[in-house]
Amino acid sequence: MVAQKVGMNVFLLTDCLINKKGESVDKYPHGNFDDLMKYINSVKLK
């Protein structure tokens, strides 16, 4: 994700993901809606 390359926090929501090329998402924080909420709550703004 370009956003991560410029230093932004990212999370890939996989519940509705269409991955036509079958690329691995392991290099990004990812998961379902519950995982997203846990991620949001764990990220603290500096």
N, C-alpha and C positions, 0 to 999 in steps of 0.2 A: 504494500500500500504506500502510495506516495506520501500520505500524511505522516506516516511513521518515519519516513526518510528525512522529513524536515523537523522531526522532534516532537510531534504530537502523539498523545496517547491514542491508541486505536483498539477496537474490539470488533471481531468479525462475528456477527450473528449468523449462526448456521442453521437455524430452524427453517428458514425459507431460502437457503442458499442454492443457487443454480451454478454449478461448477462444470461447465461444458468441456473444459480442457482437462479436468481431473487433477488440477494443481493441488499440491499439499498446502494445507492451511496451518500446519504445525508451527510455522515461524511467527504466527500472530496469536495474541490472546484470542480465544474463540470459544463458542459454546452456545447454549440455548438462552432463552429469556431469563431464566433463573440465574444462570451463570453471569449474564450481563449485569443484572442487579447487584450481584456480589462484587463484580469488578468495579462498578460505579461507586459502590460504598467503600471500596478499598483504596480508590484513587483520591488522594488529597491534593488540593490545589496549593501551590507554593506561593 
